[in-house]
């Protein structure tokens, strides 16, 4: 199965027209149709249907289309890496959980770029479980996750200690502390469960004999910026990692409220493949990263 045939198939599926794609790619329509016929023969199923609305994908075509998106992502990454190698540059792919990737790592990566100018550093954010899977699958060199991984194939080093704090605006609550029982009387804005900080909060509450369902949850949001904006607008309390709210605390848009005897740890770990450093991340890069992370987190 040729990647060129799959690329043309993707274009046809997007444009819903063989003629448009043929013109765009400087091919005759019969030649393009013949290439699609070869692809269908290789798959063993019909992929395209002609209709009054143009070209439509069959059920088999939709399946091929979904997998093609994964294939082309890997193919483009390979081409990018090969081009970097040709120009004597390496690309260091870094995957991080959303909070650390968005709020903490940019300054560290800038420092790394200054130290290793012949390398390009590419950062992508996703859930901690996705980060772990990417590193295990050799899709990247270095990962940053919340909590630890139990994978025997990965080195997992704790590199930063943070806390999830209860915060609100100055106008919303005048005091500096309250108990968990008192907190239940106020509206609470939370992140959805896909965020590590939310899952850690749930677990810590249960260890303290509480459940998130016991609280007056006003909203479950899928963006830290949305949660912060809601708290700044005096809509309620929220729990967020300190690294995500440092600026707002400094600007006095939010303030920390202590809950005596209640601490939510938010420890960050760096992961990479065990027994050997990844081929595209020399040992000195990983060692230097470890040495500067704590001081350069934004």
Secondary structure in CASP SS format (residue, H / E / C, confidence):
PFRMAT SS
TARGET T0000
AUTHOR 0000-0000-0000
METHOD secondary structure of the structure
MODEL  1
X C 1.00
X C 1.00
X H 1.00
X H 1.00
X H 1.00
X H 1.00
X H 1.00
X H 1.00
X H 1.00
X H 1.00
X H 1.00
X H 1.00
X H 1.00
X H 1.00
X H 1.00
X C 1.00
X C 1.00
X H 1.00
X H 1.00
X H 1.00
X H 1.00
X H 1.00
X H 1.00
X H 1.00
X C 1.00
X C 1.00
X C 1.00
X C 1.00
X H 1.00
X H 1.00
X H 1.00
X H 1.00
X H 1.00
X H 1.00
X H 1.00
X H 1.00
X H 1.00
X H 1.00
X H 1.00
X H 1.00
X H 1.00
X H 1.00
X H 1.00
X C 1.00
X C 1.00
X C 1.00
X C 1.00
X E 1.00
X E 1.00
X E 1.00
X E 1.00
X C 1.00
X C 1.00
X E 1.00
X E 1.00
X E 1.00
X E 1.00
X C 1.00
X H 1.00
X H 1.00
X H 1.00
X H 1.00
X H 1.00
X H 1.00
X H 1.00
X H 1.00
X H 1.00
X H 1.00
X H 1.00
X H 1.00
X H 1.00
X H 1.00
X H 1.00
X H 1.00
X H 1.00
X H 1.00
X H 1.00
X H 1.00
X H 1.00
X H 1.00
X H 1.00
X H 1.00
X H 1.00
X H 1.00
X H 1.00
X H 1.00
X C 1.00
X C 1.00
X C 1.00
X E 1.00
X E 1.00
X E 1.00
X E 1.00
X E 1.00
X E 1.00
X E 1.00
X E 1.00
X H 1.00
X H 1.00
X H 1.00
X H 1.00
X H 1.00
X H 1.00
X H 1.00
X H 1.00
X H 1.00
X H 1.00
X H 1.00
X H 1.00
X H 1.00
X H 1.00
X H 1.00
X H 1.00
X H 1.00
X H 1.00
X C 1.00
X C 1.00
X C 1.00
X E 1.00
X E 1.00
X E 1.00
X E 1.00
X E 1.00
X E 1.00
X E 1.00
X E 1.00
X C 1.00
X H 1.00
X H 1.00
X H 1.00
X H 1.00
X H 1.00
X H 1.00
X H 1.00
X H 1.00
X H 1.00
X C 1.00
X C 1.00
X C 1.00
X C 1.00
X C 1.00
X E 1.00
X E 1.00
X E 1.00
X E 1.00
X E 1.00
X C 1.00
X C 1.00
X C 1.00
X C 1.00
X C 1.00
X C 1.00
X C 1.00
X E 1.00
X E 1.00
X E 1.00
X E 1.00
X E 1.00
X E 1.00
X E 1.00
X E 1.00
X E 1.00
X E 1.00
X E 1.00
X E 1.00
X E 1.00
X E 1.00
X E 1.00
X C 1.00
X C 1.00
X C 1.00
X C 1.00
X C 1.00
X C 1.00
X C 1.00
X C 1.00
X E 1.00
X C 1.00
X C 1.00
X H 1.00
X H 1.00
X H 1.00
X H 1.00
X C 1.00
X C 1.00
X C 1.00
X E 1.00
X E 1.00
X E 1.00
X E 1.00
X E 1.00
X C 1.00
X C 1.00
X C 1.00
X C 1.00
X H 1.00
X H 1.00
X H 1.00
X H 1.00
X H 1.00
X H 1.00
X H 1.00
X H 1.00
X H 1.00
X H 1.00
X H 1.00
X H 1.00
X C 1.00
X C 1.00
X C 1.00
X C 1.00
X H 1.00
X H 1.00
X H 1.00
X C 1.00
X E 1.00
X E 1.00
X E 1.00
X E 1.00
X E 1.00
X E 1.00
X C 1.00
X C 1.00
X H 1.00
X H 1.00
X H 1.00
X H 1.00
X H 1.00
X H 1.00
X H 1.00
X H 1.00
X H 1.00
X C 1.00
X C 1.00
X C 1.00
X C 1.00
X E 1.00
X E 1.00
X E 1.00
X E 1.00
X E 1.00
X H 1.00
X H 1.00
X H 1.00
X H 1.00
X H 1.00
X H 1.00
X H 1.00
X H 1.00
X H 1.00
X C 1.00
X C 1.00
X C 1.00
X C 1.00
X E 1.00
X E 1.00
X E 1.00
X E 1.00
X C 1.00
X C 1.00
X C 1.00
X C 1.00
X C 1.00
X E 1.00
X E 1.00
X E 1.00
X E 1.00
X E 1.00
X E 1.00
X E 1.00
X E 1.00
X E 1.00
X E 1.00
X C 1.00
X C 1.00
X C 1.00
X C 1.00
X C 1.00
X C 1.00
X C 1.00
X C 1.00
X C 1.00
X H 1.00
X H 1.00
X H 1.00
X H 1.00
X H 1.00
X H 1.00
X H 1.00
X H 1.00
X H 1.00
X H 1.00
X H 1.00
X H 1.00
X H 1.00
X H 1.00
X C 1.00
X C 1.00
END
